[in-house]
């Protein structure tokens, strides 16, 4: 998370805001470091990846050849077909979040 500045004087506030603005603002700094931290926390170990892909492939998910992602197409009687590709953009690979979402989708479709 980003920290907050508590500033007492107006002049100091103006100087701090000017400095933050010249560096591109707070949001880019927060989102980059926060994004990196959350992505790294969800990376799959080689064994987790092997097991997750094996489980998901058994119910029809496929690895996407040109990128680190998984894909499945769903067809429903009363709804158009649904094509889903999952990958975590900010780290450029398949993560625990993608596997968890694919498992949730499978449970939702089954019920």
C-alpha positions in Angstrom: 0.0 0.0 0.0 1.1 3.6 -0.5 1.7 5.7 2.5 -0.1 9.0 3.1 1.6 12.4 3.7 0.3 14.4 6.7 1.4 18.0 6.1 0.6 20.9 8.4 1.5 24.0 6.4 0.0 25.1 3.1 3.3 26.1 1.6 4.8 22.7 2.5 1.7 21.0 1.0 2.2 22.9 -2.3 5.8 21.9 -2.4 5.1 18.3 -1.7 2.3 18.1 -4.3 4.5 19.8 -6.9 7.3 17.2 -6.3 4.9 14.3 -6.5 3.3 15.7 -9.6 6.7 16.1 -11.3 7.4 12.5 -10.6 4.2 11.4 -12.4 1.9 11.4 -9.3 1.3 8.8 -6.6 -0.9 6.4 -8.5 1.7 5.1 -11.0 4.1 4.5 -8.1 1.6 2.7 -6.0 0.1 0.6 -8.8 3.5 -0.6 -10.1 4.8 -1.7 -6.8 1.5 -3.0 -5.5 0.9 -4.9 -8.8 4.4 -6.4 -8.6 3.8 -7.5 -5.0 0.4 -9.1 -5.6 1.6 -10.9 -8.8 4.7 -12.4 -7.2 2.6 -13.6 -4.3 0.5 -15.7 -6.7 3.1 -17.3 -8.9 2.8 -21.0 -9.3 5.6 -23.3 -8.3 6.5 -25.9 -11.1 4.7 -28.6 -9.1 1.6 -26.5 -8.5 1.6 -25.5 -12.2 1.9 -29.2 -13.4 -0.9 -30.3 -11.1 -3.2 -27.4 -11.9 -2.8 -27.8 -15.6 -3.4 -31.5 -15.4 -6.6 -31.0 -13.4 -7.9 -28.3 -15.7 -7.0 -30.2 -18.9 -9.0 -33.1 -17.6 -12.2 -30.8 -17.8 -11.4 -29.3 -21.1 -9.0 -26.3 -20.5 -6.1 -26.0 -22.9 -2.8 -24.2 -22.7 -2.5 -21.3 -25.2 0.6 -22.0 -27.3 1.8 -18.4 -28.0 1.4 -17.1 -24.4 1.4 -18.4 -20.9 -2.4 -18.7 -20.6 -5.3 -21.2 -20.4 -8.4 -21.3 -22.7 -11.7 -23.0 -22.7 -14.9 -22.5 -24.8 -18.3 -23.1 -23.2 -21.5 -23.8 -25.2 -24.9 -23.4 -23.5 -28.3 -24.4 -24.8 -29.9 -21.0 -24.1 -26.9 -18.7 -24.4 -24.2 -17.9 -27.0 -20.9 -19.7 -26.8 -18.4 -18.3 -24.3 -14.6 -18.3 -25.0 -12.5 -17.6 -21.9 -8.7 -17.1 -21.9 -7.0 -16.6 -18.5 -3.6 -15.1 -17.7 -2.3 -12.5 -15.3 -1.3 -9.5 -17.3 0.9 -7.7 -14.9 3.3 -10.6 -14.6 2.8 -12.0 -18.0 2.1 -15.6 -17.0 -0.4 -18.0 -15.5 -0.8 -17.6 -11.8 -2.7 -19.1 -8.8 -5.4 -16.4 -9.5 -6.0 -17.7 -13.0 -6.2 -21.3 -11.8 -8.6 -20.3 -8.9 -10.8 -18.5 -11.4 -10.9 -21.4 -13.8 -11.8 -23.7 -11.0 -14.6 -21.3 -9.9 -15.9 -21.1 -13.5 -16.0 -24.9 -13.6 -18.0 -25.1 -10.4 -20.4 -22.4 -11.6 -21.1 -24.1 -14.9 -21.7 -27.4 -13.2 -24.3 -26.0 -10.8 
